[in-house]
Amino acid sequence: MFIGKDLVAASATPIVLGILAEGESYGYAILKRVNELSGGRITWTDGMLYPLL
């Protein structure tokens, strides 16, 4: 299944908030968790995550 760039960008904040609702985390752990939850279909870079934080 293809996940479009616009969908990934629009869902970034809710995804990060959901991960942080599970407990405290840091940048690299959030990146790994996103990849894990998406089954490898979503791979974020630091440049995508850190402006969000």
DAMOPE-V299002 format. One line per field, one symbol per residue. ss: DSSP state (~ for helix, > for strand, _ for the rest). A space follows every 50 residues. Layout:
ss=???
This chain:
ss=____~~~~~~~~~~~~~~~~~_____~~~~~~~~~~~________~~~~_ ___
